[in-house]
Amino acid sequence: MNKNKRGCCCGGGASGARDIKSAVKDRYAQVARGASCCGSSDDPITKGLYSEAESAVIPLEALAASAGCANPVALADINPGEVVLDLGSGGGIDVLLSAKRVGPSGRVYGIDMTDEMLELARRNQVKAGVDNVEFIKGEIENIPLPDSSVDVVISNCVINLSVDKPQVLREAFRVLKPGGRFAVADIVLTRQIPEPLKNHFALWTGCISGALLIDDYKRYLAEAGFVDIDIEIFRTYSASDVEGFVPDDLRAELSEEQIAELAASFVSAFVRAAKPQG
């Protein structure tokens, strides 16, 4: 079996939102535990996202647990004294990097629904010696923070995992202060993926089959109330890059042309938007 971060040990078709959410939790619990089926330095999506300077100030365990697709901290232009929220904070890498940016007068919250990830993130916080951080258990569809309480919402390849993305974006809008910024990294679709791959557990938990089309992402952001919406492609992928994302049982049913079609269907992107002032 091809075992990398994206093509984890999940298989079978998704039968509903509850099944997908359970599969996502199981997959990221495996990442947190360092399970052998999750984690490869050769993963083309997660490779090379952080600078040497950033990597030097973050515990190795936080880097190892990162399953992101870009660097939202670099994207967000985070300033001293600001309050930042990371949706799906995982092992804490983007929370800890944001904490360096906001400084002692600022604060960073990380929200995650997976106990194993929260435990790992809190251990990494202690190792990093960072005090202005809080990791909270919760779901990104129902953020446990007050209205208008944060300056910046970041996220790294997580919103695509949600089964109710419009609700995630509405919640992000709710917790942002007027003038607040939405600055996330995510997988987005440039066109629909091949039909046999839709709603497959391994590809959903691997951030592919649950991703939004670019135009749908923009529309949901606008419907939530955001303005100044922009989606910038960060990284594209080849057929050889994505071969490992497809589980063995499904790969046997696909032609080379279908695998190439999948590779041409998705990209990593920076997604930017703002909450209007006043």
Secondary structure as GFF3:
##gff-version 3
##sequence-region A 1 278
A	DSSP	alpha_helix	17	33	.	.	.	ID=ss1
A	DSSP	alpha_helix	52	56	.	.	.	ID=ss2
A	DSSP	alpha_helix	60	64	.	.	.	ID=ss3
A	DSSP	alpha_helix	72	76	.	.	.	ID=ss4
A	DSSP	beta_strand	83	87	.	.	.	ID=ss5
A	DSSP	alpha_helix	93	102	.	.	.	ID=ss6
A	DSSP	beta_strand	107	112	.	.	.	ID=ss7
A	DSSP	alpha_helix	115	128	.	.	.	ID=ss8
A	DSSP	beta_strand	133	137	.	.	.	ID=ss9
A	DSSP	beta_strand	150	156	.	.	.	ID=ss10
A	DSSP	three_ten_helix	159	161	.	.	.	ID=ss11
A	DSSP	alpha_helix	165	175	.	.	.	ID=ss12
A	DSSP	beta_strand	176	189	.	.	.	ID=ss13
A	DSSP	three_ten_helix	195	197	.	.	.	ID=ss14
A	DSSP	alpha_helix	201	205	.	.	.	ID=ss15
A	DSSP	beta_strand	212	213	.	.	.	ID=ss16
A	DSSP	alpha_helix	214	224	.	.	.	ID=ss17
A	DSSP	beta_strand	227	235	.	.	.	ID=ss18
A	DSSP	alpha_helix	239	242	.	.	.	ID=ss19
A	DSSP	three_ten_helix	243	245	.	.	.	ID=ss20
A	DSSP	alpha_helix	248	251	.	.	.	ID=ss21
A	DSSP	alpha_helix	256	263	.	.	.	ID=ss22
A	DSSP	beta_strand	266	274	.	.	.	ID=ss23
###
